[in-house]
Amino acid sequence: MRRHVRRTMEMAVLASLVLGAAPEAGLETALEGIKPEQVLEHIKVLASDEFEGRGPGTPGEEKTIAYVTAQFRSMGLKPGNPDGTFLQAVPLVGFQAKSVSGSFQAGGRTVALAFPEDFVAVSRRMTGEAQVENSDVVFVGYGVVAPEYGWDDYKGLDVRGKTLIMLVNDPPVADPKDPAQLDPAVFKGRAMTYYGRWTYKYEIASEKGAAAAILVHETGPAGYPFEVVKGSWSRENFDIAQPQPGPASDRVAVEGWVTEGKARELFTACGRDFDRLKKAAARRDFHPEMLGCRARFAVSNALREVRSNNVVAKLEGSDPTLKDEVVIYTAHWDHLGRDPHRQGDQIFNGAADNASGVAAVLEIARTFTRIRPGPRRSILFLIVTAEEKGLLGAKYYAAHPLYPLERTLANINLDVINLWGPTQDIISIGMGQTTLDDLLGTIAAGHGRTVAPDADPEKGYYFRSDHFEFAKQGVPALDPKGGRQYLGKSADFGKRKQDEYTEKDYHKPSDEVKPDWDLSGAVADMRLLVELGYRVAHEPRFPEWKPDSEFRARREAMLKARKP
């Protein structure tokens, strides 16, 4: 193991020599110093077979953090952890269901649930065994409490100890001007809000003291077939290790999904009309309905501890008053590791996802070290673990920040960069959430470019990468992606390349460096993002959430309570 780590360190030193140390420069000159070949060199190292797919808690992690740390050192950046190191330990626990059972007693009959064909379930209480016995079942519609929309699916009902049945996605509220469309003033119309994400559903159920929360899977609203849920929930999953796991945990005992067909069978057995209740749940005056049946679940988990790390470096701000405030760039270093049971290629190299994002943050960091005058506020470069396991590295940092979140101005996240050449546009996932979009638009216009929204807002991509853990805590967060309007290419080129990547390479061993990659577009995007972070670090005002953002109230409360 030490021999491999030593070799990785040697590779890091060699890479830093190849990339070279540019002289100090003004902003524009520094931006010109970002080169495609520098970004590609990092990707080739991180996505090489030697790094074994960069799985958390594996030799691939050791090599990855050694490489990234060596790069930060070579730039002259300071250790980002106030303890004087470049690492933030992230304690994880792996859990896989050894056995899962479930059933409902309804109308004098048993509605059995076959795992994983009819339903999947886990317990995140990390006690090894979790049981729910004789629990009253209540249908709570979409399970949403959204004060800004005047929406409460619980209507004061005490659901402690009960099993909640919920629908996935946001309530589809019809536009009063055109009933064929969704009302843009409620849950943002076609775009998904966080209230529609399955993670929110379990969180609100836990807050209300429920015993179990079961989501009804429907392919359209979920955005993927039940086979996707079945494949991911029936294998080992990870979570952040809790200091005191057990029944006192704030998680519901059982979290799960049930197929639409089985849900319909249950409602029929309870003498209820599934379609009628689903339609009623799309209205503000919906009231939760007791189904008159009882649930039982049992989950037995195999548990193991995994010790992982975030890597963090800091460029200290030049203003003695403002240097305690930070702008954070993030990218996740992990991928899916190695599958020894797989025939053929066993290594999930993760070149695009997300060696490319790490490479981009490394070169953004290098660029910041060359800018004179330097940013007034500090810049933090945070390379996080276990994104593929549920955004866990970012979640851990957001819960245990090394620098106060009320003094964190923004998070800029890079997760899969543009691989296919220059574009007229740059995409902001979840565009319209914060004033960061406005500032990015101004900067892009200065370079003859535009900022475009996500083409598929209903899929909820804003909630599926590391920046979201910062957003949940109230920190304005930006998730930029490569644009779709490729210069000199057909109008559908960008969509075709994205679809091709999703179909052939996403989360597959074939996600490797490709000979047709053109990183010039990624470099152009990176230059915009350096300028964005630099401007944020200088602006007198903090970036803000837009008035209709579900994260605005959290930020306002945080800043109001900020210590002087």
KEDRENBA-821304 format. One record per residue (C-alpha): residue number from 1; residue in three letters; z, y, x. Coordinates in pm, whole numbers. Layout:
KEDRENBA-821304
NUM_ALA_Z_Y_X
...
END
This chain:
KEDRENBA-821304
1_MET_0_0_0
2_ARG_93_246_277
3_ARG_-236_166_453
4_HIS_-429_259_137
5_VAL_-234_582_89
6_ARG_-286_673_454
7_ARG_-658_615_416
8_THR_-658_833_103
9_MET_-485_1111_295
10_GLU_-745_1082_568
11_MET_-1018_1110_304
12_ALA_-850_1421_167
13_VAL_-834_1586_507
14_LEU_-1199_1500_572
15_ALA_-1298_1641_234
16_SER_-1116_1966_305
17_LEU_-1302_1999_635
18_VAL_-1634_1933_464
19_LEU_-1561_2183_190
20_GLY_-1449_2441_439
21_ALA_-1215_2738_413
22_ALA_-1397_3047_292
23_PRO_-1289_3392_406
24_GLU_-1095_3625_183
25_ALA_-1316_3803_-71
26_GLY_-1326_4022_-376
27_LEU_-1359_3856_-715
28_GLU_-1740_3852_-733
29_THR_-1782_3724_-378
30_ALA_-1515_3461_-432
31_LEU_-1690_3340_-746
32_GLU_-2012_3294_-555
33_GLY_-1824_3060_-321
34_ILE_-1799_2788_-589
35_LYS_-2071_2534_-507
36_PRO_-2192_2226_-697
37_GLU_-2172_2005_-390
38_GLN_-1804_2088_-347
39_VAL_-1726_1983_-703
40_LEU_-1934_1667_-668
41_GLU_-1756_1567_-348
42_HIS_-1420_1560_-526
43_ILE_-1564_1359_-816
44_LYS_-1712_1098_-581
45_VAL_-1376_1044_-414
46_LEU_-1166_1035_-731
47_ALA_-1412_813_-919
48_SER_-1467_571_-632
49_ASP_-1375_205_-673
50_GLU_-1097_253_-418
51_PHE_-907_458_-677
52_GLU_-927_168_-926
53_GLY_-975_380_-1237
54_ARG_-666_597_-1173
55_GLY_-429_412_-1405
56_PRO_-75_553_-1431
57_GLY_180_345_-1242
58_THR_-85_168_-1033
59_PRO_-200_197_-669
60_GLY_-475_418_-810
61_GLU_-213_674_-908
62_GLU_-70_681_-557
63_LYS_-413_745_-409
64_THR_-496_1010_-667
65_ILE_-181_1216_-627
66_ALA_-209_1185_-249
67_TYR_-564_1322_-260
68_VAL_-488_1607_-500
69_THR_-170_1704_-312
70_ALA_-357_1707_19
71_GLN_-622_1934_-130
72_PHE_-363_2180_-257
73_ARG_-191_2181_82
74_SER_-520_2246_261
75_MET_-572_2557_46
76_GLY_-234_2699_145
77_LEU_-97_2680_-208
78_LYS_277_2654_-257
79_PRO_442_2347_-412
80_GLY_445_2409_-787
81_ASN_777_2240_-854
82_PRO_1071_2474_-780
83_ASP_1236_2177_-607
84_GLY_988_2232_-321
85_THR_747_1946_-402
86_PHE_402_1917_-553
87_LEU_517_1656_-806
88_GLN_686_1651_-1144
89_ALA_813_1302_-1226
90_VAL_710_1181_-1572
91_PRO_912_880_-1696
92_LEU_700_661_-1923
93_VAL_759_343_-2115
94_GLY_487_95_-2201
95_PHE_520_-90_-2530
96_GLN_312_-362_-2689
97_ALA_383_-537_-3015
98_LYS_459_-905_-2963
99_SER_478_-957_-3338
100_VAL_420_-734_-3641
101_SER_471_-818_-4006
102_GLY_467_-619_-4327
103_SER_450_-653_-4703
104_PHE_514_-474_-5032
105_GLN_692_-607_-5336
106_ALA_508_-457_-5631
107_GLY_482_-547_-5998
108_GLY_648_-884_-5950
109_ARG_411_-988_-5673
110_THR_388_-966_-5297
111_VAL_112_-760_-5136
112_ALA_94_-920_-4791
113_LEU_-34_-729_-4486
114_ALA_-213_-923_-4214
115_PHE_-185_-769_-3865
116_PRO_-420_-633_-3733
117_GLU_-686_-700_-3999
118_ASP_-513_-519_-4289
119_PHE_-280_-289_-4103
120_VAL_-148_-195_-3761
121_ALA_200_-71_-3680
122_VAL_417_26_-3386
123_SER_770_141_-3330
124_ARG_827_422_-3084
125_ARG_1203_384_-3090
126_MET_1177_163_-2780
127_THR_1454_-74_-2884
128_GLY_1248_-391_-2870
129_GLU_1304_-463_-3240
130_ALA_1253_-237_-3544
131_GLN_1294_-336_-3906
132_VAL_1252_-168_-4242
133_GLU_1398_-363_-4534
134_ASN_1375_-304_-4909
135_SER_1253_55_-4864
136_ASP_1135_254_-5168
137_VAL_769_354_-5133
138_VAL_650_702_-5221
139_PHE_300_850_-5211
140_VAL_322_1198_-5056
141_GLY_-47_1290_-5068
142_TYR_-151_1436_-4736
143_GLY_211_1472_-4624
144_VAL_162_1840_-4538
145_VAL_412_2127_-4527
146_ALA_213_2442_-4445
147_PRO_394_2764_-4547
148_GLU_104_2984_-4439
149_TYR_-111_2816_-4706
150_GLY_167_2793_-4965
151_TRP_147_2415_-4939
152_ASP_428_2159_-4966
153_ASP_348_1799_-5052
154_TYR_717_1702_-5067
155_LYS_837_1954_-5327
156_GLY_1200_1903_-5226
157_LEU_1204_1524_-5267
158_ASP_1459_1351_-5044
159_VAL_1255_1088_-4856
160_ARG_1530_968_-4622
161_GLY_1506_593_-4577
162_LYS_1183_572_-4776
163_THR_838_444_-4676
164_LEU_576_719_-4702
165_ILE_213_649_-4786
166_MET_-13_934_-4670
167_LEU_-379_1027_-4666
168_VAL_-543_1126_-4338
169_ASN_-699_1467_-4258
170_ASP_-631_1799_-4436
171_PRO_-623_1835_-4813
172_PRO_-989_1898_-4912
173_VAL_-948_2212_-5123
174_ALA_-1266_2310_-5306
175_ASP_-1403_2663_-5265
176_PRO_-1357_2842_-5601
177_LYS_-1690_3019_-5541
178_ASP_-1875_2694_-5467
179_PRO_-1694_2370_-5562
180_ALA_-1938_2172_-5348
181_GLN_-1790_2335_-5037
182_LEU_-1439_2348_-4890
183_ASP_-1241_2670_-4922
184_PRO_-1249_2840_-4578
185_ALA_-927_3024_-4664
186_VAL_-726_2701_-4699
187_PHE_-688_2466_-4401
188_LYS_-991_2641_-4248
189_GLY_-1242_2473_-4475
190_ARG_-1455_2221_-4288
191_ALA_-1260_2253_-3962
192_MET_-958_2029_-3914
193_THR_-618_2188_-3863
194_TYR_-325_2016_-3696
195_TYR_-191_1926_-4038
196_GLY_-480_1681_-4062
197_ARG_-406_1495_-3741
198_TRP_-234_1160_-3769
199_THR_19_1267_-3506
200_TYR_141_1546_-3736
201_LYS_185_1302_-4024
202_TYR_429_1091_-3824
203_GLU_610_1397_-3691
204_ILE_677_1544_-4035
205_ALA_785_1202_-4165
206_SER_1031_1177_-3878
207_GLU_1164_1527_-3941
208_LYS_1234_1432_-4302
209_GLY_1417_1112_-4211
210_ALA_1172_859_-4352
211_ALA_1205_493_-4255
212_ALA_831_430_-4220
213_ALA_508_629_-4242
214_ILE_183_449_-4325
215_LEU_-153_627_-4324
216_VAL_-438_514_-4547
217_HIS_-745_477_-4326
218_GLU_-1074_611_-4462
219_THR_-1364_621_-4220
220_GLY_-1504_957_-4332
221_PRO_-1184_1165_-4315
222_ALA_-1058_981_-4005
223_GLY_-1387_1024_-3820
224_TYR_-1395_665_-3693
225_PRO_-1389_312_-3838
226_PHE_-1074_103_-3873
227_GLU_-1191_-107_-3576
228_VAL_-1109_189_-3349
229_VAL_-753_205_-3480
230_LYS_-722_-172_-3462
231_GLY_-843_-182_-3101
232_SER_-609_86_-2972
233_TRP_-295_11_-3175
234_SER_-298_-363_-3108
235_ARG_-286_-320_-2728
236_GLU_-24_-173_-2495
237_ASN_57_189_-2565
238_PHE_275_440_-2382
239_ASP_524_708_-2462
240_ILE_767_929_-2276
241_ALA_1087_744_-2195
242_GLN_1384_884_-2386
243_PRO_1729_905_-2228
244_GLN_1895_752_-2535
245_PRO_1652_526_-2723
246_GLY_1766_337_-3029
247_PRO_1840_389_-3398
248_ALA_1948_748_-3332
249_SER_1593_827_-3221
250_ASP_1427_1103_-3419
251_ARG_1116_889_-3479
252_VAL_1058_691_-3796
253_ALA_1126_322_-3734
254_VAL_768_215_-3807
255_GLU_441_409_-3780
256_GLY_120_250_-3899
257_TRP_-220_249_-4066
258_VAL_-341_43_-4360
259_THR_-701_-18_-4464
260_GLU_-832_163_-4769
261_GLY_-897_-171_-4940
262_LYS_-540_-290_-4894
263_ALA_-406_49_-5007
264_ARG_-609_22_-5326
265_GLU_-470_-327_-5383
266_LEU_-117_-190_-5345
267_PHE_-173_99_-5586
268_THR_-324_-136_-5844
269_ALA_-26_-372_-5813
270_CYS_200_-70_-5875
271_GLY_2_27_-6185
272_ARG_-136_339_-6019
273_ASP_-492_475_-5989
274_PHE_-565_543_-5622
275_ASP_-858_777_-5693
276_ARG_-660_980_-5947
277_LEU_-371_1031_-5708
278_LYS_-604_1113_-5421
279_LYS_-772_1380_-5633
280_ALA_-434_1520_-5740
281_ALA_-325_1541_-5372
282_ALA_-596_1800_-5305
283_ARG_-409_2056_-5518
284_ARG_-108_2276_-5443
285_ASP_74_2158_-5756
286_PHE_72_1795_-5639
287_HIS_412_1625_-5660
288_PRO_501_1313_-5461
289_GLU_503_998_-5672
290_MET_735_703_-5642
291_LEU_516_393_-5660
292_GLY_786_167_-5799
293_CYS_760_-83_-5516
294_ARG_948_-167_-5198
295_ALA_834_-219_-4839
296_ARG_940_-439_-4555
297_PHE_823_-418_-4194
298_ALA_928_-584_-3870
299_VAL_799_-491_-3524
300_SER_895_-667_-3201
301_ASN_798_-479_-2883
302_ALA_755_-587_-2522
303_LEU_875_-291_-2311
304_ARG_831_-187_-1948
305_GLU_914_125_-1749
306_VAL_636_317_-1575
307_ARG_709_597_-1331
308_SER_428_847_-1311
309_ASN_372_1204_-1192
310_ASN_213_1536_-1271
311_VAL_79_1720_-966
312_VAL_145_2093_-959
313_ALA_62_2376_-717
314_LYS_125_2749_-738
315_LEU_-43_3068_-626
316_GLU_230_3328_-640
317_GLY_146_3656_-808
318_SER_117_3973_-605
319_ASP_327_4188_-839
320_PRO_701_4148_-768
321_THR_780_4230_-1132
322_LEU_518_4007_-1294
323_LYS_504_3712_-1055
324_ASP_755_3518_-1266
325_GLU_493_3502_-1543
326_VAL_223_3236_-1515
327_VAL_-126_3134_-1625
328_ILE_-175_2756_-1618
329_TYR_-495_2562_-1549
330_THR_-476_2194_-1645
331_ALA_-680_1876_-1609
332_HIS_-571_1515_-1647
333_TRP_-608_1291_-1342
334_ASP_-569_956_-1518
335_HIS_-826_723_-1668
336_LEU_-815_366_-1800
337_GLY_-756_184_-1472
338_ARG_-871_-169_-1409
339_ASP_-908_-460_-1655
340_PRO_-872_-787_-1459
341_HIS_-962_-991_-1768
342_ARG_-1302_-826_-1802
343_GLN_-1621_-1001_-1694
344_GLY_-1835_-804_-1449
345_ASP_-1732_-451_-1358
346_GLN_-1357_-427_-1414
347_ILE_-1300_-67_-1301
348_PHE_-1309_221_-1547
349_ASN_-1395_487_-1288
350_GLY_-1374_787_-1522
351_ALA_-1615_1008_-1325
352_ALA_-1684_1246_-1612
353_ASP_-1351_1174_-1784
354_ASN_-1178_1324_-1601
355_ALA_-1248_1324_-1228
356_SER_-1484_1608_-1316
357_GLY_-1209_1821_-1469
358_VAL_-979_1763_-1171
359_ALA_-1260_1855_-934
360_ALA_-1318_2175_-1129
361_VAL_-951_2277_-1119
362_LEU_-937_2206_-745
363_GLU_-1229_2439_-680
364_ILE_-1093_2699_-922
365_ALA_-769_2687_-723
366_ARG_-957_2726_-396
367_THR_-1140_3026_-540
368_PHE_-817_3198_-641
369_THR_-683_3166_-286
370_ARG_-984_3369_-162
371_ILE_-960_3660_-406
372_ARG_-825_3990_-275
373_PRO_-641_4155_-427
374_GLY_-481_3844_-568
375_PRO_-372_3810_-931
376_ARG_-64_4010_-1028
377_ARG_90_3715_-1213
378_SER_124_3365_-1073
379_ILE_-136_3095_-1132
380_LEU_-21_2736_-1179
381_PHE_-256_2443_-1123
382_LEU_-124_2145_-1317
383_ILE_-294_1805_-1285
384_VAL_-129_1587_-1549
385_THR_-84_1216_-1603
386_ALA_-133_987_-1904
387_GLU_-368_1198_-2114
388_GLU_-545_878_-2211
389_LYS_-211_741_-2334
390_GLY_-143_1027_-2575
391_LEU_-138_1356_-2377
392_LEU_192_1242_-2231
393_GLY_191_1428_-1899
394_ALA_116_1757_-2072
395_LYS_365_1674_-2345
396_TYR_634_1612_-2086
397_TYR_562_1939_-1906
398_ALA_567_2132_-2235
399_ALA_907_1980_-2317
400_HIS_1038_2023_-1961
401_PRO_849_2326_-1826
402_LEU_890_2415_-1462
403_TYR_838_2779_-1563
404_PRO_957_2915_-1900
405_LEU_696_2886_-2175
406_GLU_791_3231_-2304
407_ARG_667_3359_-1966
408_THR_352_3146_-1975
409_LEU_62_3362_-2087
410_ALA_-204_3097_-2140
411_ASN_-326_2747_-2069
412_ILE_-689_2684_-1972
413_ASN_-776_2315_-1985
414_LEU_-1068_2131_-1827
415_ASP_-1151_1787_-1965
416_VAL_-1508_1668_-1887
417_ILE_-1726_1945_-1747
418_ASN_-2095_2019_-1799
419_LEU_-2295_1758_-1606
420_TRP_-2654_1841_-1696
421_GLY_-2746_2191_-1582
422_PRO_-2711_2560_-1677
423_THR_-2667_2671_-2037
424_GLN_-2695_2996_-2225
425_ASP_-2364_2926_-2398
426_ILE_-2020_2789_-2325
427_ILE_-1830_2617_-2606
428_SER_-1472_2693_-2706
429_ILE_-1320_2398_-2890
430_GLY_-1123_2535_-3186
431_MET_-1287_2874_-3145
432_GLY_-1106_3150_-3330
433_GLN_-754_3030_-3256
434_THR_-661_3294_-2997
435_THR_-765_3621_-2836
436_LEU_-863_3417_-2530
437_ASP_-1192_3355_-2712
438_ASP_-1249_3729_-2742
439_LEU_-1183_3788_-2374
440_LEU_-1400_3494_-2273
441_GLY_-1676_3632_-2495
442_THR_-1659_3970_-2321
443_ILE_-1673_3806_-1978
444_ALA_-1958_3575_-2079
445_ALA_-2158_3870_-2216
446_GLY_-2128_4038_-1877
447_HIS_-2311_3739_-1733
448_GLY_-2573_3730_-2008
449_ARG_-2408_3435_-2182
450_THR_-2239_3364_-2514
451_VAL_-1938_3168_-2643
452_ALA_-2016_2915_-2916
453_PRO_-1787_2717_-3149
454_ASP_-1756_2342_-3156
455_ALA_-2047_2182_-3342
456_ASP_-1817_1922_-3505
457_PRO_-1499_2108_-3611
458_GLU_-1404_1845_-3868
459_LYS_-1336_1592_-3589
460_GLY_-1033_1788_-3468
461_TYR_-1118_1792_-3098
462_TYR_-881_2085_-3045
463_PHE_-591_1848_-3099
464_ARG_-711_1574_-2865
465_SER_-667_1706_-2511
466_ASP_-385_1836_-2292
467_HIS_-406_2202_-2394
468_PHE_-284_2101_-2738
469_GLU_65_2019_-2612
470_PHE_91_2382_-2497
471_ALA_-47_2506_-2828
472_LYS_215_2308_-3022
473_GLN_484_2493_-2826
474_GLY_321_2828_-2901
475_VAL_137_2894_-2574
476_PRO_-218_3026_-2637
477_ALA_-450_2751_-2517
478_LEU_-822_2734_-2445
479_ASP_-1030_2414_-2429
480_PRO_-1374_2512_-2297
481_LYS_-1667_2270_-2289
482_GLY_-2021_2282_-2156
483_GLY_-2266_2451_-2392
484_ARG_-2553_2297_-2586
485_GLN_-2827_2557_-2523
486_TYR_-2968_2424_-2195
487_LEU_-3200_2659_-2012
488_GLY_-3553_2526_-1989
489_LYS_-3472_2222_-2203
490_SER_-3554_2126_-2560
491_ALA_-3319_2248_-2834
492_ASP_-3177_1899_-2887
493_PHE_-3129_1817_-2517
494_GLY_-2756_1893_-2515
495_LYS_-2681_1687_-2824
496_ARG_-2890_1397_-2695
497_LYS_-2709_1393_-2360
498_GLN_-2368_1416_-2528
499_ASP_-2451_1136_-2772
500_GLU_-2588_926_-2487
501_TYR_-2268_973_-2287
502_THR_-2049_890_-2588
503_GLU_-2246_576_-2670
504_LYS_-2303_438_-2321
505_ASP_-2032_572_-2089
506_TYR_-1730_709_-2276
507_HIS_-1427_494_-2187
508_LYS_-1653_235_-2030
509_PRO_-1686_111_-1668
510_SER_-2025_284_-1659
511_ASP_-1861_629_-1648
512_GLU_-1965_675_-1286
513_VAL_-2145_947_-1090
514_LYS_-2507_956_-1206
515_PRO_-2810_1051_-995
516_ASP_-2938_1294_-1260
517_TRP_-2623_1506_-1270
518_ASP_-2677_1879_-1221
519_LEU_-2346_2062_-1172
520_SER_-2495_2410_-1149
521_GLY_-2405_2467_-1515
522_ALA_-2048_2353_-1453
523_VAL_-2022_2598_-1164
524_ALA_-2140_2881_-1390
525_ASP_-1873_2782_-1643
526_MET_-1605_2764_-1374
527_ARG_-1690_3116_-1261
528_LEU_-1631_3242_-1615
529_LEU_-1299_3057_-1631
530_VAL_-1179_3194_-1297
531_GLU_-1258_3545_-1414
532_LEU_-1082_3472_-1744
533_GLY_-761_3357_-1573
534_TYR_-775_3648_-1332
535_ARG_-813_3897_-1618
536_VAL_-528_3739_-1816
537_ALA_-310_3759_-1506
538_HIS_-377_4134_-1488
539_GLU_-384_4243_-1854
540_PRO_-71_4426_-1975
541_ARG_-70_4233_-2305
542_PHE_-18_3861_-2347
543_PRO_-298_3667_-2522
544_GLU_-218_3616_-2890
545_TRP_-280_3364_-3165
546_LYS_-505_3481_-3447
547_PRO_-330_3560_-3779
548_ASP_-446_3238_-3949
549_SER_-346_3004_-3664
550_GLU_-79_2746_-3742
551_PHE_70_2812_-3395
552_ARG_124_3186_-3433
553_ALA_475_3170_-3580
554_ARG_603_2951_-3296
555_ARG_477_3197_-3035
556_GLU_615_3502_-3212
557_ALA_958_3342_-3240
558_MET_944_3242_-2872
559_LEU_856_3592_-2753
560_LYS_1113_3752_-2981
561_ALA_1383_3540_-2826
562_ARG_1256_3596_-2471
563_LYS_1519_3703_-2226
564_PRO_1446_4040_-2058
END
